[in-house]
Amino acid sequence: MTKILIVKLGAKGDVVRTLPILIGIKEKYPNSEIFWLTKQNCKEILSTSEYIQKILILPCEINENFDILYNFDTEEEATSLAMKISAGKKYGFYRTDGYVSAFNLPAEYYLNTLFDDDLKKTNKKTYQEMMFEVAELPYNKQHYPLELKEKDKKYGENFVKKNKIDKGKLIGIHMGAGPRWPSKAWAEEKIKEFIKKAKEKSYEIILFGGPDEIEKHEKITEELKEQNIKIYQNNPRNSDKEFASLVNICKAVICSDSFALHISLALKKPTIGLFFCTSPDEVEDYGILKKIVSPLLYKFFPEKQDQFSEELVNSISAEEVLKEVEESIKF
């Protein structure tokens, strides 16, 4: 039995898009026991995996010895831990003298994309491809399916029944953006314009958001209501499984480069991703993601991707997005 520890503490979207590594590990080490070290906010998603034998939640003491350690994070907490954990072989990243370094040569490429803007701009490898290289595992676009149990699916089905929604034409929209990349989300006026055009074609809309979008989404919903346009909203405090259950009832999902995008792809939903200031090349499409790239992206990416631009977030039209939705949905 090969005892393996994965370290991935990052944002939930990053954790979801790292899940395919589990398939690669099992392909190479079928007789293995996999541990995953993460933070509390990622536990719920990781608990859906049949590949993981034990989820370790920080803060915790790790006194076990592992045959293999994979650290896919470059932040200080994870890289410092990677130095301390006992393992026969280590892949990925560690910290020495205050700087992040690579345990193995293939991990250096990904590390360089974080610090070299020219390489970041010209890189055509997806995040998944680079993580498989970090782990020195063969990459064949392994897709990790998020399998919801029947009890988890009921949340979404009950939402449909309660609101009497025709889920055959149900579109989910998630356009959140954190403070790190404020131009990641589509402009509010464009979202409203899209909803109006979609409703004219009898589409139903769920507007997805979290606690940070409560005020914004209430404003959009009220403005549309005044125009006799009804849309639905998720509970902004949904658990991750509840969120995934609602995504699961959608016929297609429109989103930025976000947690919602990675959940939608894991559920094999037709997904339309809008890219304003992050790399479209780093996102694996699995044959189900249609990427709409802002014509202004490379004026901002990567040097100015942390800046907000009104012109940038308005640079993708509602008509273009609706066209892709209609082409993605099969009746």
C-alpha positions as CSV (number, residue, x, y, z in Angstrom):
1,M,0.0,0.0,0.0
2,T,1.4,3.3,-1.1
3,K,0.6,6.1,1.4
4,I,0.1,9.4,-0.3
5,L,-0.5,12.9,1.1
6,I,-1.9,15.8,-1.1
7,V,-1.5,19.3,0.2
8,K,-3.9,21.8,-1.3
9,L,-5.2,24.5,1.0
10,G,-6.2,27.1,-1.5
11,A,-9.5,28.6,-2.6
12,K,-12.4,26.2,-3.2
13,G,-12.3,26.7,-7.0
14,D,-8.6,25.7,-7.0
15,V,-9.3,22.6,-4.9
16,V,-12.1,21.5,-7.3
17,R,-9.9,21.9,-10.4
18,T,-7.1,19.9,-8.7
19,L,-9.4,16.9,-8.1
20,P,-8.5,15.2,-11.4
21,I,-5.1,14.5,-9.9
22,L,-6.8,11.8,-7.9
23,I,-7.5,9.9,-11.0
24,G,-3.9,10.3,-12.2
25,I,-2.6,9.0,-8.9
26,K,-4.9,6.0,-8.8
27,E,-3.9,5.2,-12.4
28,K,-0.2,5.1,-11.4
29,Y,-0.7,3.8,-7.9
30,P,-3.9,1.7,-7.8
31,N,-2.9,0.2,-4.5
32,S,-2.7,3.5,-2.6
33,E,-4.1,5.2,0.4
34,I,-4.7,8.9,-0.2
35,F,-4.8,11.6,2.5
36,W,-5.7,15.3,1.6
37,L,-4.6,18.2,3.8
38,T,-6.8,21.3,3.4
39,K,-8.8,23.9,5.3
40,Q,-12.3,23.6,6.8
41,N,-14.0,25.4,3.9
42,C,-12.9,22.7,1.5
43,K,-14.0,19.7,3.5
44,E,-17.5,19.4,2.2
45,I,-16.4,19.2,-1.5
46,L,-13.6,16.8,-0.7
47,S,-15.9,14.6,1.3
48,T,-17.7,13.7,-2.0
49,S,-14.6,11.8,-3.3
50,E,-14.4,8.1,-3.1
51,Y,-10.6,8.3,-3.8
52,I,-9.7,10.0,-0.6
53,Q,-9.4,7.8,2.5
54,K,-8.8,10.6,5.0
55,I,-9.2,14.4,5.0
56,L,-6.9,16.3,7.3
57,I,-8.1,19.8,8.4
58,L,-5.7,22.5,9.5
59,P,-4.8,23.2,12.2
60,C,-3.7,19.7,13.0
61,E,-0.6,17.7,13.9
62,I,0.8,15.5,11.2
63,N,3.1,12.9,12.7
64,E,2.6,10.1,10.1
65,N,5.1,9.1,7.5
66,F,4.1,9.1,3.9
67,D,5.6,7.4,0.9
68,I,4.8,10.4,-1.4
69,L,3.9,14.0,-0.7
70,Y,2.3,16.2,-3.4
71,N,2.2,19.9,-2.5
72,F,0.3,21.9,-5.1
73,D,0.2,25.2,-3.2
74,T,2.9,27.9,-3.4
75,E,1.7,30.0,-0.4
76,E,3.8,30.2,2.7
77,E,1.6,28.0,5.0
78,A,1.6,25.0,2.6
79,T,5.2,25.3,1.5
80,S,6.4,25.6,5.1
81,L,4.3,22.5,6.1
82,A,5.7,20.6,3.1
83,M,9.2,21.0,4.6
84,K,8.2,19.5,7.9
85,I,6.0,16.6,6.8
86,S,7.9,13.3,6.6
87,A,7.7,11.6,3.2
88,G,10.0,9.3,1.1
89,K,9.5,11.4,-2.1
90,K,8.2,14.9,-2.4
91,Y,6.8,16.7,-5.4
92,G,5.7,20.3,-5.8
93,F,6.7,23.3,-3.7
94,Y,8.5,24.1,-0.5
95,R,9.9,27.2,1.2
96,T,13.5,28.0,2.0
97,D,15.1,31.2,3.2
98,G,11.7,33.0,2.7
99,Y,11.3,32.0,-0.9
100,V,9.2,29.3,-2.6
101,S,11.1,26.6,-4.5
102,A,10.4,23.4,-6.4
103,F,11.1,19.9,-5.0
104,N,11.4,18.6,-8.6
105,L,12.4,20.0,-11.9
106,P,9.0,19.7,-13.7
107,A,7.4,21.8,-10.9
108,E,9.6,24.8,-11.9
109,Y,7.6,25.6,-15.0
110,Y,4.4,26.3,-13.0
111,L,6.4,28.3,-10.5
112,N,7.9,30.4,-13.3
113,T,4.4,31.3,-14.6
114,L,3.7,32.9,-11.3
115,F,6.6,35.3,-11.5
116,D,7.3,35.7,-15.2
117,D,4.6,37.9,-16.8
118,D,5.8,37.0,-20.3
119,L,5.6,33.3,-19.7
120,K,2.2,33.7,-18.0
121,K,0.9,35.5,-21.1
122,T,2.3,33.0,-23.6
123,N,1.6,29.8,-21.6
124,K,-0.9,27.5,-23.3
125,K,-0.8,24.7,-20.7
126,T,-3.9,24.3,-18.6
127,Y,-3.7,24.3,-14.8
128,Q,-4.5,20.6,-14.7
129,E,-1.8,19.8,-17.2
130,M,0.7,21.8,-15.1
131,M,-0.3,20.0,-11.9
132,F,0.0,16.6,-13.5
133,E,3.5,17.7,-14.6
134,V,4.3,18.8,-11.0
135,A,3.2,15.4,-9.9
136,E,5.1,13.7,-12.7
137,L,2.0,11.8,-13.8
138,P,0.8,11.2,-17.4
139,Y,-1.9,13.8,-18.4
140,N,-4.7,12.6,-20.6
141,K,-7.3,15.3,-19.8
142,Q,-8.6,13.2,-17.0
143,H,-12.0,14.6,-16.0
144,Y,-13.1,14.3,-12.4
145,P,-16.8,13.9,-12.1
146,L,-18.6,15.4,-9.1
147,E,-21.1,12.7,-8.1
148,L,-23.9,14.0,-6.0
149,K,-25.8,11.5,-3.9
150,E,-29.6,11.3,-4.3
151,K,-30.2,13.1,-1.0
152,D,-28.0,16.0,-2.3
153,K,-29.8,16.2,-5.6
154,K,-33.1,16.6,-3.8
155,Y,-32.2,20.1,-2.7
156,G,-32.2,21.2,-6.4
157,E,-35.3,19.2,-7.3
158,N,-37.2,20.7,-4.4
159,F,-36.2,24.2,-5.6
160,V,-37.7,23.4,-9.0
161,K,-40.9,22.1,-7.5
162,K,-41.3,24.9,-5.0
163,N,-40.9,27.6,-7.7
164,K,-42.6,25.6,-10.5
165,I,-39.6,26.1,-12.8
166,D,-39.3,24.6,-16.3
167,K,-35.8,23.3,-15.9
168,G,-35.6,22.4,-19.6
169,K,-34.8,26.0,-20.3
170,L,-33.1,26.9,-17.0
171,I,-29.9,28.9,-17.1
172,G,-27.6,29.6,-14.1
173,I,-25.6,32.8,-14.0
174,H,-22.8,33.3,-11.5
175,M,-20.7,36.4,-11.9
176,G,-18.9,36.9,-8.6
177,A,-15.6,38.6,-8.3
178,G,-13.4,38.9,-5.2
179,P,-11.2,42.0,-4.4
180,R,-8.1,40.3,-5.9
181,W,-9.5,40.5,-9.5
182,P,-12.3,43.1,-9.5
183,S,-12.7,43.0,-13.3
184,K,-13.4,39.2,-13.3
185,A,-17.2,39.7,-13.2
186,W,-19.4,40.8,-16.1
187,A,-20.9,44.3,-15.8
188,E,-24.2,44.6,-14.0
189,E,-25.9,46.3,-16.9
190,K,-24.8,43.5,-19.2
191,I,-26.2,40.9,-16.9
192,K,-29.5,42.6,-16.9
193,E,-29.5,43.0,-20.6
194,F,-28.7,39.4,-21.1
195,I,-31.5,38.3,-18.7
196,K,-34.1,40.5,-20.6
197,K,-33.1,39.0,-23.9
198,A,-33.1,35.4,-22.5
199,K,-36.5,35.9,-20.9
200,E,-37.8,37.0,-24.3
201,K,-36.9,33.5,-25.5
202,S,-38.6,31.9,-22.5
203,Y,-35.5,30.9,-20.6
204,E,-35.7,30.7,-16.8
205,I,-32.8,32.2,-14.8
206,I,-31.2,31.4,-11.5
207,L,-28.8,34.2,-10.4
208,F,-26.2,32.6,-8.2
209,G,-24.2,34.4,-5.6
210,G,-22.7,34.3,-2.2
211,P,-22.7,36.6,0.9
212,D,-20.7,39.2,-1.0
213,E,-23.3,39.5,-3.8
214,I,-26.5,39.9,-1.6
215,E,-26.9,43.6,-2.0
216,K,-26.0,43.6,-5.7
217,H,-28.4,40.7,-6.6
218,E,-31.3,42.2,-4.6
219,K,-30.9,45.4,-6.6
220,I,-30.9,43.5,-9.9
221,T,-33.9,41.4,-8.9
222,E,-35.9,44.4,-7.8
223,E,-35.1,46.4,-11.0
224,L,-36.2,43.5,-13.1
225,K,-39.3,42.8,-11.1
226,E,-40.4,46.4,-11.7
227,Q,-40.3,45.5,-15.4
228,N,-42.3,42.3,-14.8
229,I,-39.3,40.1,-15.3
230,K,-39.0,37.3,-12.8
231,I,-35.8,35.5,-12.0
232,Y,-34.7,33.2,-9.1
233,Q,-31.9,33.4,-6.7
234,N,-30.0,30.8,-4.7
235,N,-29.6,31.2,-1.0
236,P,-26.3,33.2,-0.7
237,R,-25.4,31.0,2.3
238,N,-25.9,27.7,0.5
239,S,-23.6,24.9,1.5
240,D,-21.3,23.7,-1.3
241,K,-23.4,20.6,-1.9
242,E,-26.6,22.8,-2.0
243,F,-24.9,25.1,-4.5
244,A,-23.8,22.1,-6.6
245,S,-27.3,20.7,-6.4
246,L,-28.7,23.9,-7.9
247,V,-26.1,24.0,-10.6
248,N,-27.0,20.4,-11.4
249,I,-30.6,21.4,-12.3
250,C,-29.5,24.0,-14.8
251,K,-29.4,23.2,-18.5
252,A,-26.4,25.5,-18.9
253,V,-24.3,27.8,-16.7
254,I,-22.8,31.2,-17.5
255,C,-20.0,32.2,-15.2
256,S,-16.6,33.9,-14.8
257,D,-13.4,32.0,-14.0
258,S,-14.6,30.9,-10.6
259,F,-15.7,28.2,-8.2
260,A,-19.0,28.0,-10.1
261,L,-17.1,27.3,-13.4
262,H,-15.2,24.4,-11.9
263,I,-18.3,22.9,-10.2
264,S,-20.3,23.2,-13.5
265,L,-17.5,21.4,-15.4
266,A,-17.2,18.7,-12.7
267,L,-21.0,18.1,-13.1
268,K,-20.5,18.0,-16.9
269,K,-22.9,20.9,-17.5
270,P,-22.6,22.9,-20.7
271,T,-20.7,25.9,-19.5
272,I,-20.1,29.4,-21.0
273,G,-17.1,31.0,-19.3
274,L,-16.4,34.7,-19.6
275,F,-12.8,35.7,-19.4
276,F,-11.9,39.3,-18.7
277,C,-8.6,39.4,-16.8
278,T,-7.6,35.7,-16.2
279,S,-6.0,33.2,-18.5
280,P,-8.5,31.3,-20.7
281,D,-5.7,29.0,-21.7
282,E,-5.2,27.7,-18.2
283,V,-8.7,26.4,-18.0
284,E,-9.3,22.9,-19.3
285,D,-12.5,22.8,-21.4
286,Y,-13.2,19.0,-21.4
287,G,-15.2,19.5,-24.5
288,I,-18.1,21.1,-22.5
289,L,-16.8,24.7,-21.8
290,K,-17.2,27.5,-24.3
291,K,-14.8,30.3,-23.6
292,I,-15.8,33.8,-24.5
293,V,-12.7,36.0,-24.2
294,S,-12.8,39.7,-23.9
295,P,-11.1,41.5,-26.8
296,L,-9.4,43.7,-24.2
297,L,-8.1,40.8,-22.0
298,Y,-4.4,41.0,-23.1
299,K,-4.4,44.8,-22.4
300,F,-4.8,43.9,-18.8
301,F,-3.5,40.3,-18.4
302,P,-1.4,39.6,-16.5
303,E,0.2,43.0,-15.5
304,K,-3.0,44.9,-14.7
305,Q,-5.4,42.0,-13.9
306,D,-5.8,43.3,-10.3
307,Q,-7.2,46.6,-11.6
308,F,-10.9,47.5,-12.2
309,S,-11.9,48.7,-15.6
310,E,-15.4,49.7,-16.6
311,E,-14.6,49.3,-20.2
312,L,-13.2,45.8,-19.6
313,V,-16.2,44.4,-17.7
314,N,-18.5,45.7,-20.5
315,S,-16.5,44.3,-23.3
316,I,-18.5,41.1,-23.9
317,S,-22.0,41.6,-25.3
318,A,-25.2,40.1,-24.1
319,E,-26.0,38.9,-27.7
320,E,-22.7,36.9,-27.9
321,V,-23.4,35.1,-24.6
322,L,-27.0,34.3,-25.6
323,K,-25.8,33.0,-28.9
324,E,-23.4,30.6,-27.1
325,V,-26.1,29.5,-24.7
326,E,-28.5,28.6,-27.5
327,E,-25.8,26.6,-29.3
328,S,-24.8,24.8,-26.1
329,I,-28.3,23.7,-25.0
330,K,-29.5,20.6,-26.8
331,F,-33.3,20.0,-26.9
